[in-house]
């Protein structure tokens, strides 16, 4: 079966369309610090507005633990949507109760209301399918159709993603279509050389994607906190740097498999080592085989890749036709340890081919470091969903839309 798209829903004029977006944006004191996911939802919302639909926008934000929590309210997101669309956007102060019902009943063609955070209701993320179904049935009363456009949650079996799509005529939005088109290019006959850059804190978070992609890529570049487990697997000492001892043997297996299959794994040759985990900590550059030979000895922490590693990664990336990057190279939130992540981002902007930033912390990093979305071929809105897709996993929120 093929993915059901907007066309499959027929005329939507005058119909109440629930749009499941991923508006899970970072907030600080009620202010959105990165509106990338809000902006990514605009093409689908505009298409539905122009079709004369009555839009009921639903999303989660954060992890409010199944009860209302003011710091996770979607009200700032509704305000931002209004600014981006240049039109009023109503806001319901609950998910399926009186405020939501009144807001939806008041809609006219082409108008929009945003429901309060779906996760304020425990049914949204309940492990019990019956509880999810009960919440989905209440949501379904607010709409005549569902457009699933929250790519960041399609790997989750949640009420608004899975059960609701079974209850209403449902289809994927333009964002989900775009994400799948790009990810398909990464897995089916990618242009070569094909390089994958992996960072972030833990090897264990990336096990599936490493195993699935190793036979498919030409180069694998490893940075971030996960690099220290790889360095230990090579026989190096890493001081007090992040280390997953239980993954060392598995990493040794990856290194052996890569060697046998002709895949080049490029590991850091140097790192920025700090006295402590703080923005103003003393820090030095050390070779990868001498991380404990700094003034900090065995208590030193590796918090970024070093300049020689950045140069090697830069050359590998620029020499590629397809690049997928997931996970920062260091603690980019601290200025002293952002250089490696900045170097990777800059290299991706100069790829002669397809460059994909794989969502999550990577997407936050490139924006925080001052890069624009259109500097890259694609910035995914779903880090976890992207990785699970690249692992070859079945994603329930896509399967329920006909994707096989």
Helices and strands as residue ranges (DSSP letters): G 6-9, E 16-20, E 27-28, E 31-32, H 36-50, E 54-58, G 70-72, H 75-85, E 90-91, H 98-105, E 112-114, G 118-120, H 129-140, E 145-148, G 151-153, I 159-163, H 164-167, E 169-172, H 174-187, E 194-198, H 207-214, E 219-222, H 227-233, G 245-247, H 248-261, E 264-267, E 270-274, E 283-287, G 288-290, G 297-299, E 301-305, H 307-318, E 322-326, G 335-337, H 339-349, E 354-357, H 360-368, G 373-375, E 378-379, H 383-390, H 396-399
